[in-house]
Amino acid sequence: MHLFERQGVTAMHINIKSGVAYTLFVAVISSLATILFYHVFIFNTFSATTSHPPSLRQIEPESVISSPIKQENSIIEVMSYGCHFCEKMEEDIAEFARELPPGTIKVIHITAEGNGLAASAPLFATLQEMGIENKMRSQAYSAIINRNINLADDNALKSWLKENEIDVDEYHRARKSQAVAQRLEYMASVTRHYEINATPLFIVNKKFVVAKDRPFAEFSRRMRQLLAQGNKE
């Protein structure tokens, strides 16, 4: 009787150990599979055909032709009010813009369903239509990034508008206008066409999508070179 009990206890310990080992094995395999997925499909680590680093993507000629961006000799900054890096680059971008012909750099807000960075796109488009976006940009950054205010929420937005002495009724009239709808559609079409899912990114001459990967002085020189290169092609 005792012998069977001891054997049963031993068998139970073996089963428990086997179960733990199997669980660990499944966890390790799942982790490795996840890592492999990201390297193969997201980062293209093992791709032999990647011709550009992740910070530079050249657009196919047919996509350049069908681009929703019509302005030649342009740099389009795609930003978000919820992007800390966008906020940090504001002064550098403003200084760079002063070194280029007027109107070379345009700013749009990332606009896409399901992307958290795009939540404040309607606010950006409305403030732009009201002619006060550039003036209010730092306040919008501060509210979302530093104060964690959700400006996509109607009540929070109303309080923020009043705090910044923006007429609430005028804002809502502009928000419902066809002009703002067109701005949002344009920003959404650029976001889709260039497959933008992060910020800040820069679309240079409709032909290159560039991310900052070096000190800004070097990065601005790189964009100048791409701008010139795009004009020659």
C-alpha positions in Angstrom: 0.0 0.0 0.0 2.7 2.5 1.0 4.7 1.4 -2.0 1.9 2.3 -4.4 1.4 5.6 -2.6 5.1 6.5 -3.0 4.9 5.5 -6.6 1.9 7.7 -7.1 3.6 10.7 -5.5 6.7 10.1 -7.6 4.5 9.9 -10.8 2.7 13.1 -9.8 6.1 14.9 -9.3 7.1 13.7 -12.8 3.9 14.9 -14.3 4.3 18.3 -12.7 7.9 18.7 -13.8 6.8 17.6 -17.3 4.0 20.2 -17.4 6.4 23.0 -16.2 9.0 22.0 -18.8 6.4 21.9 -21.6 5.1 25.4 -20.5 8.6 26.8 -20.6 9.2 25.2 -24.0 6.1 26.8 -25.5 6.9 30.2 -24.0 10.5 30.1 -25.4 9.2 29.0 -28.9 6.6 31.7 -28.9 9.1 34.4 -27.9 11.5 33.2 -30.7 8.7 33.2 -33.2 7.7 36.7 -32.3 11.3 38.0 -32.5 11.7 36.3 -35.9 8.5 37.8 -37.2 9.6 41.3 -36.3 13.0 40.9 -37.9 11.7 39.3 -41.1 8.5 41.3 -41.7 9.0 44.6 -39.8 12.8 45.3 -39.8 13.8 43.3 -42.9 16.9 42.2 -41.0 17.5 39.2 -43.3 16.6 40.9 -46.6 19.3 41.0 -49.2 17.3 43.4 -51.4 17.0 46.4 -49.1 18.6 49.2 -51.0 18.1 52.0 -48.4 18.5 52.1 -44.6 15.2 52.4 -42.6 15.7 56.1 -42.3 15.4 56.6 -46.1 12.8 55.2 -48.4 12.7 56.1 -52.1 9.3 56.1 -53.8 8.6 54.3 -57.0 8.2 56.6 -60.1 4.6 55.6 -60.7 3.8 56.5 -57.1 5.5 59.8 -57.4 3.3 60.6 -60.5 0.1 59.7 -58.6 1.1 61.5 -55.4 -1.5 63.7 -53.8 1.3 66.2 -53.2 1.2 68.6 -56.1 3.9 71.1 -55.0 7.3 70.6 -56.6 10.5 71.4 -54.7 8.8 70.7 -51.4 9.5 69.1 -48.1 6.3 67.9 -46.3 6.8 67.3 -42.6 4.3 64.8 -41.2 3.9 65.4 -37.5 1.5 64.8 -34.6 0.6 66.9 -31.6 1.2 63.8 -29.5 4.7 63.3 -30.8 7.5 64.3 -28.4 10.2 64.2 -31.1 8.1 66.5 -33.3 7.9 69.0 -30.5 11.7 68.9 -29.9 12.4 69.5 -33.6 10.2 72.6 -33.9 12.9 75.2 -33.5 15.4 73.4 -35.8 12.7 73.0 -38.5 11.8 76.7 -38.2 15.4 77.7 -38.6 15.9 75.3 -41.6 12.8 76.7 -43.2 14.2 80.2 -43.1 17.2 78.9 -45.1 15.1 77.6 -47.9 12.9 79.4 -50.5 9.6 80.5 -48.8 7.0 77.8 -48.8 9.4 74.9 -49.4 8.5 73.2 -46.0 4.8 72.4 -45.4 3.5 70.8 -42.3 0.6 68.3 -42.1 -0.7 66.1 -39.3 -0.7 62.3 -39.6 -4.2 61.3 -40.4 -5.3 57.6 -40.3 -8.0 55.5 -38.7 -6.7 53.5 -35.7 -3.4 55.4 -35.3 -3.3 57.1 -31.9 -0.9 59.7 -33.2 -3.7 60.9 -35.6 -6.2 61.6 -32.8 -5.6 65.4 -32.9 -5.7 65.7 -36.7 -9.1 67.4 -36.7 -7.8 69.9 -34.2 -4.8 70.6 -36.4 -6.9 71.0 -39.6 -9.4 73.3 -37.8 -6.8 75.6 -36.3 -5.1 75.8 -39.7 -8.3 76.8 -41.3 -8.8 79.4 -38.6 -5.3 80.8 -39.4 -4.0 80.2 -35.9 -2.4 76.7 -36.0 1.2 77.9 -36.1 0.5 80.3 -33.2 -1.2 77.5 -31.1 1.1 74.6 -31.9 3.2 74.8 -28.8 0.1 75.0 -26.6 -1.3 71.9 -28.3 2.0 70.0 -27.8 2.1 71.0 -24.2 -1.5 70.0 -23.5 -1.2 66.6 -25.0 2.4 65.6 -24.2 3.1 67.4 -20.9 -0.3 67.7 -19.3 -1.9 64.5 -20.7 -5.0 66.3 -21.9 -7.1 64.3 -24.4 -8.0 67.1 -26.9 -10.0 64.5 -28.8 -12.5 64.6 -26.0 -15.2 67.3 -26.4 -15.2 68.6 -22.8 -11.4 68.7 -22.6 -11.2 70.4 -25.9 -13.8 73.0 -24.9 -11.8 73.8 -21.7 -8.5 74.0 -23.7 -10.1 76.4 -26.3 -11.4 78.7 -23.5 -8.0 78.5 -21.7 -6.3 79.7 -24.9 -8.9 82.4 -25.7 -10.2 80.6 -28.8 -13.9 81.3 -29.5 -15.6 77.9 -29.0 -18.5 78.6 -31.4 -16.1 79.9 -34.1 -14.0 76.8 -33.7 -16.9 74.4 -34.1 -18.2 76.3 -37.2 -14.8 75.9 -38.8 -14.6 72.3 -37.7 -17.8 71.5 -39.6 -16.8 73.3 -42.7 -16.1 71.8 -46.1 -12.6 73.4 -46.0 -11.6 71.5 -42.9 -13.0 68.3 -44.4 -10.9 68.8 -47.5 -7.8 69.5 -45.3 -8.4 66.2 -43.4 -8.9 64.3 -46.7 -5.7 65.7 -48.1 -3.7 64.8 -45.0 -5.2 61.3 -45.0 -4.4 60.7 -48.6 -0.8 61.7 -48.1 -0.6 59.5 -45.0 -2.0 56.5 -47.0 -0.1 57.1 -50.2 3.3 57.3 -48.4 2.4 54.6 -45.8 3.1 56.9 -42.9 2.6 55.2 -39.5 5.0 57.2 -37.3 6.2 60.7 -36.8 8.1 62.9 -37.5 8.7 61.9 -41.1 9.6 64.1 -44.1 8.5 63.7 -47.7 11.2 65.3 -49.9 10.2 66.3 -53.4 7.5 63.6 -53.4 10.2 61.0 -54.0 11.8 60.3 -50.6 10.5 59.5 -47.1 13.1 60.4 -44.6 13.4 60.0 -40.8 15.9 61.9 -38.6 18.8 59.6 -37.8 21.6 62.0 -37.1 22.2 65.5 -35.5 19.9 68.0 -37.1 22.7 70.0 -38.9 23.7 66.8 -40.8 20.1 65.8 -41.3 19.2 69.2 -42.8 22.1 68.8 -45.2 20.8 65.4 -46.2 17.4 66.8 -47.0 19.0 69.6 -49.1 20.9 67.0 -51.0 17.7 64.9 -51.6 15.8 68.1 -52.6 18.5 68.8 -55.2 18.7 65.2 -56.3 14.9 65.0 -56.8 15.0 68.1 -59.0 17.6 66.5 -61.3 15.7 63.2 -61.8 
